[in-house]
Amino acid sequence: MFTLCFLYDMLPFEIISAYTYVWPVHHRATLRHDEFSDMEIPVIDLSCLQTGDPTAMNALVSEIRAACLEWGFFQVINHGVPLELISRVQKQAVDFFSLPLEEKNKVAKGPGKSTGYGFATLSDKKPWSEGFFFADDPSVDDFSRTLWPQGNNPDFADSYREYDASVKALALKLMHVVIAGLEVDDTTHFDQYLTKCSALFRWNYYPPCPEPEKTVGFTAHTDYNLLTVLHQGEIGGLQVEKDGQWIAIRPREGAFAINVGDTLQALTNGKYKSVPHRAVVNRSDARISLAYYFAPTKSIPIYPHPELVQAHEKGAPLYRPFTFEEFTSAKIVQALNTLDQFQFGGLCLWNPVEFCSLNCGSDWSELLGFFLRI
Ligand SMILES: O=C(O)CCC(=O)C(=O)O
């Protein structure tokens, strides 16, 4: 197991020279950014989310269910997020990352903070990328004033807020479709995760690299949240693991790549899998990707839907309940297989009748008490 300051824990940039971009061979990608194969993740047309046509909606539920079961990843087109808005946010990201380092450092993500500029580290290794995080907090306005003291770039914060609203609405609609595809009789268990949701938005910048084969853009990881809505940009770089093989995802104009996160894997008791993915870099082209992590709120207990527990071949919950905050802390030190830390070890004697009687309004202590007894 390796550790990774996955959430771009802030490190002072003065000590950047102590870090190396050259990664151990087993972490490097052998597949180039443009080595696309015939295998493609499903591309799903979301037009019916706008029209609400019931026949098309049923077909969409089946398509997304199949994509989640088979891949844990798919692309969506006609998703309703204005392409002009995506371009505007991309332009803001390009302008930001083009600033001199000392300017970017003025908005560095401080310890324990969720908004700001930073980079990910793996022990003494650094990825060939930079990042900027936006959390649901007002510091984005402060950062805008710091970067542009004359107040001449209101679009920095405005385009973020518009994007946040538009992509959150899309993520919520997608969650409803994903849930419909789980084929459970009672879906109310999921309401608590959708009514109290949160999101983190990150710009990833991958500059051209003289030796792309020796480094990584974004090391292999699974996402920690419910669903991620990723705009890949026009340049290839995203790669997804499928049955132990890496596949380069061909970018599609205007499309979003959607993937299942660890939290959704836990809620579905492993039915939908959170799949490892990574970003590779190239010699000639800078690349920007926009990653939107749709998530529950921090304190909410994450535990599987009882019907999916019963339907599982083991007939038992795979993971102990945890709060989203607890899981986020675990993710900071383990980018892959993070859910393994939350698995029930040994024999799990659980009582399905009692478990099913815990409704989604049950309080955390009742739930924890139940799991401690099993
Ligand atoms: O930039 C990419 O294509 C992948 C980014 C990613 O996986 C992430 O931000 O979690």
The ligand as an ORCA input file, in Angstrom:
! r2SCAN-3c Opt
* xyz 0 1
  O      -7.531     14.743    -15.621
  C      -8.044     13.662    -15.767
  O      -8.333     13.187    -16.871
  C      -8.362     12.804    -14.562
  C      -8.537     13.613    -13.331
  C      -9.015     12.805    -12.172
  O      -9.048     11.603    -12.200
  C      -9.453     13.490    -10.963
  O      -9.397     14.728    -10.918
  O      -9.895     12.787    -10.017
*
